[in-house]
Amino acid sequence: MRDEQPFVLDPTSADHHAEDRALRARGAATPVDILGVTAWSVSDPALLKHLLTRPYVSKDARAHWPAFAETAATWPLALWVAVDNMFTAYGGDHRRLRRLIAPALSPRRVADLAPVVEELVTGLLDELDDLPAGETVDLRERLAYPLPIAVIGRMLGLTSAQLSGLRSVVDRVFSTTLTADEAAENTATLYRLLDELIAAKRASPGDDMTSFLIATRDEEGDGGALSESELRGTLVLMISAGYETTVNVVDQAITSLLTDPEQPAHVRAGRCDWNDIVEETLRFEPSLKHLPLRVALQDIPLPDGRTIRAGEAILPSYAAANRHPDWHGEDADRFDATRPSKEHLAFGHGVHFCLGAPLARLEVATVLRALFDRFPHIRLAVPADELRPLPSLISNGHVALPVHLRPSA
């Protein structure tokens, strides 16, 4: 990798589709510069799935990345490799932490949340229904955000004030335009808010996941199932992954449906259903474009003769992989909810596959069905090419999603 000039990823992600095409053109894997750190971007789906299931690829950068110490001190994305939770865990530690969280996201628990999601969606749409005809509405702010935030708030037992305080901080975790100092300050604020939350829940526990995690930590002690650092880190993961990714899927699904009216027509005609729309959205515009980082524990030969050396960083590039023509044909760049195979890597692959996938799918399908039933004449308020992407090479959404819900009076 030292002899090959890395492809510099745009931190603002102004045109991630062009970048994805460029990555695929450079081979199954290629060196990239991600905010000053060199890593192997993997955009070939077959190679990526292979690497994501191999024990010689680790997510524990602290233990296995030789560049960790010097990088974490100055890299704006340090939190992504330094946070202490199952996202960055490897082997037995990952299995232990995953077992703790899995019951909260079991199929039965998710099924129990279905009426809660329905109730929340109905309430949000009632608020939108009261707006004057022809008014421009930002659906990212008025629908895509509040639904998953409310759901994760109920699961974790967070008050509206706690959620409000955490939202802006968590949003900045996904930003890739912060300086190293700004990112470090944001991380410090995030941990301060979480420490305040933990203290409040210790003093007054409830029937929620936060209280459960705290009890697990306190009852087991230092030699038990959850360290204090893992407690904070697990809350970071559940709050951030619990809403930011779902916000983007709702945003991108609505955008795709309003850009191509044939797609909701497919649903109305029975050629596909809302679950098909969700899966095609996850393939077409996954909520996370790139996800830092993994580390090679041994030399890994690539199909073209190059080698990922032991200790080098690996960057799964999910958005580029999802549209690879070897996987979905020459029309991979077209949104088509009726395509026979909508396989994707939006939730990852292997042992780190996202535990929250069933809940995210439930939320997105519910909100899409209800939105298009309530507002069958909904349309974008601006041309699709004027929608501004989030300034992030990680998070894949829009700054705003302005729509007209119904024709002007």
MARLUM-291566 format. One record per residue: x negated, y negated, z negated of N, C-alpha, C, O in turn. Coordinates in steps of 0.001 Angstrom, whole numbers, plus 500000, padded with zeros to 6 digits. Each point is the difference from the previous one (the first is absolute). Last residue first. Example, Ala and Ser with C-alpha at 12.3 -4.5 7.8 and 13.67 -1.06 7.14 Angstrom:
BEGIN
487150502250492920499180498810499940500770498910499270499491498892499831/500219506828500239500890498810500000499100498800500000498964500019499335/
//
This chain:
BEGIN
554260475337501847501446499811499982500401499138501194501183499711500183/494483503413500177500404498744499392501523499843500084500638500460500947/497374504521498897500058498847500913500432498741499258500704500071498993/496770503492498079501224500032500803500000498798500929499250499051499773/496929501858497579500759501188499637501256500169500840500435501126500245/494594496712500713501373499535499879500844501252499773499972500929500807/494582498389497868501070500569500827501248499142499871500143499208499069/494063501213499593501218499166500129501011500618500957499656500390501116/495992501030495905500826500671500999501321499234500138501018500403499436/493395498837498738501443499792499812500734500731501121499432500257501061/496014500555498335500080498951498979501456499719499671500353499793498839/498457505081502940500063498632500493500055499020498828500455500338498908/497126504781501400501325499400500015499924498605500577499011499630500632/497635504341497487500504499828501351501446499505499980500941500793500023/494084499603496812501462499959499991500537499609501373499489499071500626/495757501226499027500577501143499290501515500009500187500550500929500590/496607495603500975499702501173500820500458501287499312499818501096500531/502065493609499203499444501136499274499686501115500968500827500332500849/502085495202499114498545499901500138499297501079499179499377499721498976/505623500595503417499338499727498724498491499916500216499447500794500761/503571498009503457499599501154499182499407499551498669499426498916499894/504395498487503134498591499949499600499645501216499149500680500281499013/503017498541505124499902500504498625498527500091499619499204500594500727/502339498253503671499723498880499096499986500427498531499700499190499123/501373503676504654498571499683500041499647498784499157498827499641499895/505734501860500598499214500963499227498516499642499986499318500241499003/504396495886501426499480501078500839499068500898499205499284499531499115/504378498165497979498877499513500815499595501122500947500311501160499730/503191499549497283500196498551500146498889499357500810500103498833500380/502158506388499731498859499192499583500285498522500247500647499638500982/503554503555498141498968499796501023498857499180499415500179499279499018/505024503532499894498756499420499515498986499867501141499927500867500871/504788500934498878499530499026500993498703499320499572499634498963500555/502794504327496731499716500645501295499465499041501063499446500446501006/501015499913493584499719498910500938499649500565501381498832499996500389/502483502929496040500593498738499526499861498888501028500903499179500161/497151505075500676501443500167499883500666498672499645501044499645500549/494314500552499590500536499984501357501500500324500028500691499660500960/497020500337494811499798498703500656500672499968501372500712499046500313/499205505017497176500935499020499451499889498649500714501010499343500253/495981504149500976501386500395500287500980498926499536500906499619500741/494564499762498144500243499827501434501447500326500361500664499244500708/497837501445494830500133498582500313500265499773501480500746499087500352/498524505355498096501197499432499391500195498556500417501107499601500364/494968502696500966501171500492500723501282499370499463500898499654500767/495076499325496970500025499404501333501228500458500775500663499177500631/498587502628494999500261498566499953500148499412501397500928499232500253/497834505353499329501366499756499531500337498512500053501054499621500511/494522501648500426500900500392501092501455499737499617500778499501500813/495978499818495867499900498981501045500945500311501151500681499108500505/498969504089496095500703498812499529499958498895501055501008499337500246/496577504672500602501463500221500028500786498774499546501054499702500562/494095500018499289500567500066501349501516500249500002500715499303500719/495786500266495567501194499168500117500685500076501349500958499264500239/494875502953498592501078500569499196501304499239500174501079500568499833/494723499923503756500700499071499109501157500676499265500907500548500626/494503501931500912501251499604500639500865499242498995500100500389498837/495402501705500575500347498625499645501266499524500704500285498802499998/497783505541500774500328499932498570500388498599499554500660499843498973/499951500897506208499213500786499049500405499740498565501139499624499723/499761496462503596499972501418500363499163500738498960499053499442499445/503828495397501611498767500725499760500146501463500390500905500381500742/502508496382499969499917500310498573498711500747499652499882500571498916/501004498127505594500302498799499226499913500225498490499690499072499253/499492503604505034499151500063498810500268498821499066499149499633499190/503952503358504758499182498825499707499175500253498744500154501012499316/503825501081504685498984500256498970499125498763499803499744499246500939/504338501847501862499660498703499421498983500177498871499984499235499036/502365503492505524499078500062498864499643498593499552499488499187500769/503820501279502640500098501290499286499107500087498771500418500509498959/501790494843502775498889500855500425500001501286499165500276499957498801/502753496165500794500472501288500511498853500907500431500243501120500451/499280494329497938500489500828498895500516501349500470500263500879499179/496099495457502642501065500846500535500452500961498915499348501012499745/496949494710501652500889500446498926501149500778500623500739499469500829/494166499924501240501413499638500143500800500573498833499849501171499649/495405499585501383500167498599499626501446499530500138500268498803499896/498294505606501408499854499885498544500184498569499510500333499788498834/499870502619505673500977499016499541499932499813498479500975499583499375/496247503549503008499693498681500539501013498943499582499737498807500149/499551505486496612500129499758501427499722498568500405499660499151499176/499975502965496323501361499630500388500133499581501461500987499367500375/494851502368497698500999500500499062501415499763500511500846500892499939/495241497569502329499834501449499907501053500637499094500246501204500071/499446494014500448500674500690501114499816501510499987500830500721500554/499355495954495089499003500614500881500711500767501119500886500811499731/500797496485496361500346499722501400498998500633500967499917499593501158/499628500864494068501413500278500261500398499801501452500929500644500486/494657498253497842500222501439500169501436500306500390500251500875500829/498519494654498116499392500425501260500252501474500264500261500386501140/501199497885494761500769499395501085499446500427501357500764500316500912/496979501072495085501260500684500240500773499415501178500589500750500778/494370499690497418500682498954500772501328500571500485500113500483501127/495855500547494857501130500527500779500755498853500665500451499074499326/494375501082499058501207499175499957501094500666500833499939499943501228/495041501255496046500947500362501052501279499188499792500521499910498889/493769500005499531501418499751499764500834500340501233499548499867501137/495604502429497125500572498920500799501509499922499795500667500997499723/496417502371498294499942498718499306500571498842500796500154498901499467/498102505258503230500408500076498597499811498642499338498957499363500155/501724500520505110499026500461499020500590500037498596500901499229499671/501067501350505456500253499191498804499092500548498912500145501149499584/498957499298505832500164500600498677500356498933498975499357498953499923/500779502305505940499541499146498900500300500664498656500668501032499943/500757500903504232498588500218499699499442499102498922498918500272499479/505731500108502180499159499432501059498504500128499707499174499434500716/504374502118496238500140500691501287499059499480501085499643500743500914/498771498878493962501166499530500745500058500674501364498987500517500471/498765500790494355499819499825501446501298499590500671501069500513499666/497085498762495224501174500494500724499775499764501488500026498853500444/497168501440494397499985499601501407501176500654500721500272501188499825/500610498065495116498954500711500748500003499458501422500924499286500389/501994498910496459499132500635499011498897500821500657499078500462499328/504077494972502097499519501325500404499056500548498941499066499316499582/505108497108499670498546500146500079499653501424500403500578500958499487/503754494981500728499553501335499597498503500102500238499399499144500649/504337496560498339498990500616500831499846501423499538500450500353498910/503021495838502827498659500218499436500080500799498702500979499926499258/502243499512505221500076500222498552498614500303499443499523501128500126/503562496482504353498763500667499569500083500156498484500621499182499322/503356499470502575499246500211501247498717500786499746499738501011500652/505263498903496829498586499733499762499222500324501270500096501109500525/504551499410499573499916498880499058498564499606499681499741498853499637/501741503248505174499857500452498612499755498818499069499434498985500404/502643501552504497499409498908499208499884500438498543500802499572499170/500413503693504099499753498863500886499296498844499288499065499411500542/502373504598497091499013500329501032499541498757500739498803499777500183/504573499766496657498783500397499294498900500394500978498818499778499737/505448499269502006499374498783499474498687500334499314499001499309500202/503615504246501230499359499355501140499354498674499592498962499622500544/503496502740496189498785500732500361499281499359501188498771499944500024/505393498200498556498971499851498961498705500680500432498926499408499899/504824501147502841499496498626500090498878499783498990498979499390500315/503311504660499488499134499956501179499397498611500171498824499865500338/504371500701496332498744500638499602499020500046501172498792499869499804/505586498565500910499153498999499340498697500609499501498988499304499916/503146503140504250500605499444498796499019499043499335498908499760500516/502348502086504848499052500113498886500707499453498768501117499492500098/501362500962503755498805500601500598498860500108498996499041500739500225/505589497294499332499700501314499443498794500686500615499776501188499766/502282494251500873500448501034500936499696501410499504500390500977500639/498256495157496891501458499930500118500548501101500909501115500484499800/494199499110499775500597500449498737501520500019500123500651500973499618/496903497321504000499788501444499885500658500546498738500599501075500018/499296494293500613501038500624500827499862501518499985501001500714500046/495718496595497833501218500168499178501153500596500801500877500650499429/495255498694503169499747500902498878501189500105499046500427501117499706/499343495896504115500329501375500374499853500942498813500683501022499930/498095494261500010501374500342499605500410501416500383500997500508499487/494284497036499445500505500929501017501400500462499600500140500983499272/497647495844498075499231499769501222500533500854501140499916499607501163/501758500805494452500500498762500594499236499638501266500481499213500815/498269504632496691501389500172500425500550498758500679500795500099500934/494827499827497174500050500891501156501424500158500529500212500034501212/499151497444494815499386499337501153500108500864501250500383499508501062/500999502350494854500952498992500469499456499303501242500730499785500967/496368503219496969501153500708500572501013499010500558500476500162501124/495751498191496528499654500482501344501166500741500654500174499922501216/500427498478494296499678498890500899499780500505501425500623499502500938/499790503710495680501287499353500254499827498876501015500762499904500962/495318502107497588500758500922500850501376499413500321500447500071501145/496732497542495879499517499953501375500785500919500927500256499649501151/500691500363494185500335498694500586499613499967501471500784499564500844/497799504086496614501401500108500429500489498695500610500756500013500971/494893500107497158500065500826501205501430500108500520500221499954501211/499018497686494709499402499322501149500129500818501279500340499455501050/501203502237494542500859499080500742499356499428501259500685499864501014/497398503589496040501430500171499809500851499009500753501180500257500240/493969499776499445500485500954500989501514500147499928500640500390500976/497492496757495821499622499528501336500521500936501086500645499553500949/500129501583494475500648498728500321499698499588501437500905499610500739/497097504324497535501441500171500094500707498714500386500978500024500747/494250499950498581500398500818501143501517500057500145500525499804501097/497647498002495145499660499266501221500524500760501213500636499421500880/499680502754495045501031498976500145499733499126501223500938499604500692/495858503567498194501198500676500471501154499015500168500796500122500931/495129498355497204499872500266501422501225500677500589500379499729501139/499342499473494173500110498733500743499986500262501501500798499435500747/498498504331496599501338499473499747500215498705500785501001499853500702/494724502082499251500907500691500924501441499536499818500764499951500965/495987498389496073499731499488501340500928500642501029500487499328500910/499652502280494709500556498647500050499804499384501384500891499330500524/499386505953499409499170499004499322500672498632500094500939499817500775/501141505360499337499969498704500662499146499027499194500283499748498828/500570504903499893500338500042501409499789498688500730499921499994501228/497320501086494173501226500527500574500154499775501477499025499929500748/497677498720495614499680501249500675501167500582500770499938501139500461/500333494756496988498896499861500948499683501285500739499473499954501111/505527499715497034498744499423499539498913500038501061500264500270501171/504657501255498479498888500902500301498661499457499522499088500771499701/504979496739499794500162501259499278498811500925500206499621500747499098/500652495022503180499845499817498560500077501315499227499302500173499001/501311499747505807498673499487499640499817500003498471498991500486499489/505225500603502176499045501050500378498592499600499603499241500816499477/504117496010500009500116501054498991499038501132500285499400500559499081/500892496031504093499369499500498775500042501065498907499014500216499295/503222500697504710498552500015500207499261499525498752498961500551499636/505754499260500316499540501381500042498480500069500143499340500768499301/502764495039500965499979500488498621499509501442499933499286500375499071/501308497795505190498926499287499306499866500509498569498897500289499535/504682501285503130498726500623500326498833499307499296499039500661499608/505846499278498089499462499613501301498602500595500169499409500512499049/504151498478497092500123501240500779499544499702501431500819499903500914/497088497277494943501331500277500543499998501328500721499029500755499948/497964496065495963500100500935501125501436500210500443500944499785499240/496203496561498010501418500285500186500188500925501194500396499559501079/495244499272497337500763499459498876501476500375500093500666500173498979/496416501023504486499566500726498798500832499545498801500371500798499140/500244496973504900500644501315500010499565500844498804500771500820499501/497261494935501135501441499823499753500708501346499940500893500196499176/494513499745501944500185499608498594501490499869499670500442500422498931/498399500415505540499724501177499170500231499685498525500589500796499269/499737495645503796501102500935500163499815501214499097500941500429499331/495589496469500866501137499419499292501213500925500080500734500159499025/495489501032503420499716500167498573501144499428499157500361500563498967/499839498793505666500268501394499647499719500262498525500733500749499354/498252495003502399501451500206499984500361501435499616500974500232499284/494470498754501260500530499290498830501510500201499893500521500256498914/497274501462504867499759500826498818500500499306498727500465500665499074/499881496918504979500808501222500071499830500838498743500986500439499409/496259495791501145501377499616499677500920501221499989500854500135499124/494726500511502286500018499700498562501415499617499548500453500422498936/498834500206505641499947501279499286500057499786498496500683500731499283/498999495471503445501324500615500127500056501331499259500996500307499344/494888497486500931500902499262499112501399500602500040500670500101498972/496167501631503987499653500379498629500911499295498999500424500598499011/499997498242505536500493501353499767499714500445498568500851500620499362/497440495250502039501464499937499911500589501376499713500937500130499212/494419499606501534500357499364498731501510499935499823500511500259498910/497796501362505173499706500947498928500383499420498643500528500714499149/502243497373504858498576500134499733499793501010498884500952500403499332/503346499921503971499484499396498772498475500098499961499413500930500553/503655500934502797499429498693500316499508499278498748499590498842500076/502950505413500504498594500201500345499367498693500467499027500006500754/505451502042496017499434498987500880498542500323500300499267500469499129/503586501968497791500026500474501384499432498972500985499829500305501180/500592498723494190499163501203500049499889500500501435498966500537500397/503962495917498485498632499584500309499020501170499968498910499905500565/505655500739498240499928499608501408498577499655500402499563500329501103/501339500483494375499917501237500776499917499681501490499256500650500734/501409495741496375498671500566499776499812501263500834498953500192500618/505237497656499341499031499198500756498592500558499845499191499918500925/504330502298496640500147500064501448498913499223500742499352500548500892/501315499758494180499122500965500657500034499899501514499016500335500661/503780496940496529498599499684499749499049500908500750498934499574500443/505714501243499769499678498744500682498535499643499820499342499549500937/502380504168496740499903500269501434499590498751500759499175500062500911/501692499500494495498774500776500218499794500292501485498879499908500502/505112497955498255498861499098499797498677500733500232499083499453500612/504929503010499496499902499122501176498798499068499879499315499733500987/500208504804496347500977498915500028499818499182501274498984500120500685/499810505258498659499472498641500040501128498983500017501026500213500645/498491504995499364500545499249498873499489498577499918499742499497498906/499511504181504450498937499666499046500499499209498802499234499733499074/503754501634504433499237501200499660498984499716498900499806500812499096/502700495595502712500828500887499167499218501230499569500105500430498851/497777496617504101500208499354498713500821500853499056499703500091498808/499677501206505668498818500315499198500103499340498622499483500528499015/504039498542503937499942501440499729498799500331499116500140500691498991/500379494867502547501004500333498985499944501475499634500142500357498831/497094498163504630499540499413498732500992500350498887499597500347498889/501445500894505556499021500882499351499450499434498699499620500756499106/503690496461503106500461501371499773498931500869499341500235500484498892/498938494861502461500703500225498710500439501430499766500078500429498848/497484498209505346499287499896498716500851500422498796499596500882499243/502317499038505167498905500974499976499242499974498679499595501051499502/503975495750501123500454501387500000498847500992499853500026500864499124/499580494224500983501332500164499412500463501449499921500978500300499315/494710498216502598500108499439498660501324500365499332500033500222498790/499175501187505631498886500536499200500153499535498554499832500781499064/503151497580504206500354501307499427498846500649499259500229500864499154/501387494037502020498747500755499990500270501345499330500057500093498774/503411496467503957499708500719498754498685500748500165499793500684501003/503542495099501317498813500848500139499642500598498645499894499287499003/505172499226502745498847499606499183498843500975500214500204501210500098/504265499244501875499006499256500759498795499556499200499027499515500577/505445501319496772499688500588501302499002499121500733500096498773499973/499967501138494637500737499488501168499572500690501291498829500340500170/500856502327495124499315498899500668500797499538501210500713500800500605/500327503010496510500557498723499555499355498797500692500467498872499843/498085505684500765501315499833500620500630498657499643500845499491500735/495077502001497273499788499526501364501328499716500699500094499091500826/500045502759494865499431498650499925499791499423501396500264498821500236/501121505615499468501090499108499584499502498561499921500695499071500413/496155504299500373500758499668501202501202499119499674500382499161500815/497012502420495606499187499102500825500755499585501260499944498838500404/502088504354496757499913498694499350499220498992500829500401498842500115/499805505650501345501312499349500119499978498603499395500546499058500575/495629503617498880500137499550501387501327499269500185500045498943500630/499175503064495199499125498848500199500137499442501409500054498784500187/502288505174498763500557498860499257499156498742500223500542498914500203/497910505153501628501221499558500680500575498747499327500394499045500670/495994503067497221499561499319501212501204499460500759499978498861500465/500927503779495823499387498735499573499560499176501206500217498790500053/501415505596500627501077499034499726499478498652499512500615498964500252/496079504417500617500757499641501204501152499033499700500129498996500699/496717503265496155499863498575500278500848499552501189500168498800500212/499472505777498387500724499255498971499955498500500254500886499267499561/496597503604503193501427500159500285500844499222498992501023499418500358/494372500743498877500285499148501154501485500093500363500628498986500303/497832503822496286499985498604499559500338499063501155500746499037499826/498803505541501173501198499757499185500069498547499543501064499382500045/495101502097502397501212499919500831501264499714499187500875499259500449/494645498935497397500457501313500439501236499848500880500672498970499941/496367497750497613500352499886501411500419501357500571499872500238501200/498708499180494272500801498783500186500480499851501431500940499249500262/496102504358498419501382500175499527500885498776500223501205500136500213/493993499739501003500896500759500879501424500144499457500941499864500782/495086498144496958500929499114500693501059500776500771501116499512500176/495389502732497371500659499084499073501104499198500679501058499765499417/496064503150503060500995500754499219500763499093499041501169500253499708/495205497983502746501166500202500856501093500744499247501183499698500158/494639499680497747500759498750500070501244500145500854501034499406499693/496029504331499974500520499645498665500884498750500071501097499983499442/496564501382504464501102500918499683500637499655498665501224500037499873/494956497539501409501148499661500837501186500903499681501131499527499891/494808501360497957500577498748499501501224499614500817500999499539499447/496476504231501948500804500251498811500633498741499431501132500043499519/497072499023505172499955501317499363500937500127498812501179499655500085/497952495410501063499514501116500820500095501286499181499749500005498795/502263494348501465499515501180499271499670501136500960500460500030501142/501549495435499566498543500068500132499412501233499329498783500109499851/505924499132500142499641499537501341498496500122500244499575500274501122/502514500544494611499922501169500876499648499622501440499550500848500770/498569495864495581501284500698500043499911501148500998498916500293500504/498296495129498052499888501327499394501374500661499948500741499843499030/496460496188504167501135500275499127499956501467499562499576500878500752/497307497212502454499619500003498588501157500316499059499765500382498853/500387499109506044499104501118499716499661500119498516499470501020499562/503439495558502111500459501185500722499100501211499753500448501135500161/498570494434498147501037500678499228500422501314500655500353500957499310/496548496047502885499419500852498954501065500771499228499778501156499638/500109495625504365500903501150499835499506500952498910500333501185500015/497215494827501243501361499557499677500983501151499780501025499817499343/493609500391499608500938500289501089501397499539499630500471500318498908/495388499645498300500134498857500911501065500189501075500267499068500758/498457504124495660499701498713499371500331498818500894500215498891499510/500121505745501860501104499611499131499782498635499372500963499323499641/495573502676503012501148499568500788501117499475499116500574498949500286/495458502916497832499703498717500629501201499474500786500196498788500094/500312505442497813499690498968499007499752498643500651500576498995499582/500281504944503230501115499509499194499627498815499122500669498969500044/496869503930503373500077498538500083501033499411499050500252498796500043/499022505980500439498756499376499512500057498478499984499327499359499194/504708504198500221499557499018501005498741499317499493500079499224499047/502518504082498393499403500617501187499494499022501060499415500430500994/502857498672494565499143501161499767499178500383501221498908500550499858/504173495799500307499131499738498841499006501143499788498843499771499648/504615500528503628498838499227500435499036499756498853498786499961500201/505109503586500922499371499438498796498714499281500385498910500567499927/503955502016503016500530498659499792499371499331498784500295498841499708/497760505188503939500480499604498669500621498613500027499640499163500828/498749505456502274500357498588500159500706499569498718501031500565499634/497629503937501055498765499224500132500265498553500417499083499294500419/504350504114499087499448499639498687498703499212500090499559499424499005/504599500529504667498732500678499715499426499563498645499981498808499694/504010499613502913500270501250499284498721500742499608500056501153499574/500147494707502982500825499738498822500315501259499198500545499912498900/497043500195505284499181499409498933500802499794498720499460500117498899/502812501557504947498959500943499578499219499437498807499796500689499000/503336496551503133500662501012499166498997501035499486500112500480498872/498223496315504109500389499371498744500690501008499080499691500066498810/499107501241505585498827499865499137500393499432498646499494500444498969/503901499819504188499552501357499669498795499948499071499941500730499011/501854495158502701500841500649498979499522501392499608500088500377498832/496982495292502659500491501205500662500804500815498988499458500385498964/498200495617499863501274499721500654500540501194500773501119499948500509/495120498135495506500428501227500674501403499767500554500954499817499243/494460497177498985501433499993500262500352501258500782499402500277501040/496351498614495683500426500704501201501525499936500090500699500652499223/496100495501498391500643501291499764500331500632501346500002499324501029/497434496084496277500043500874501172500587501355499614499593500618499016/501021494108498984499631501384499685500125500846501264500995499907500719/500236495442499209498592500086499637499522501381499620498798500204499826/505800498894501462499633498937499062498573500167499484499738499834498809/501144503685504187501210499614499298499613499048498868499635500426498904/498317501887505883499675499081498910501322499561499384500799499325500649/497934505441502143500659498698499967499460499198498826499472500545499031/499501504267504271499645499091498907500741498672500124500095499423501084/502045505215500741499050498974500416499654499105498812500860499747499156/501890505137502912499578499210498840498974498991500482499229500276500919/502983502160502334500787500519498880499696499260498699500880499814499160/498072497365505234499822501392499606500837500384498800500713499173499432/499212496555503031498625500229499548499775501423499492498910500324499530/505368497926501913499110500044501166498561500308499613499216500460500829/504128498877495838500189501285500677499055500143501190499517501094500291/500485494795497434499462501066499148500128501353500686499056500790500008/502898495483502088498539499932500071499354501097499160498996500585500409/505657498900499410499611500522501317498481500014500141499424500937500554/502319497098495587500214501454499972499607500628501336499389501069500028/500523494230499598498915500620499238500136501515499992499010500717500143/504448496839501778498811499918500845498800500631499300499199500692500629/504721498978496893500176500975501073498805499990500950499549501057500444/500818495815495965499490501307499591500193501048501087499267500988500032/500418493691499427500498500880501063499493501407499727499043500456500626/500282496158496121500840499217500905500581500840501129501097499718500482/496246500924495028500782500972500770500959499311500969501173500360500087/495374497976496628501356499456500100500929500923500767501217499815499983/494100501189499412500660500001498686501414499441500037500803500306499119/496380502359504768500498498655499723500728499991498658501013500685499859/494875502676501683501449499906499847500398498588499604499369499384499140/496240502618503605500416499141498884501523499886499980500604499483500940/495763504406500749501111499201500500500542499198498822500380500579498983/494404501238501257501370500225499543500990499062500693499671498863500337/495614503187501587500569498742499540501450500209499555500823500428500810/495155503277499005501155499613500796500619498734499432500270499922498802/496031502603499259499554499605501336501148499504500870499766499595501139/500757502088494345499149498828499924499589499501501378499652498830500154/502838505213499085500830498799500000499136498750500000500428498958500498/
//
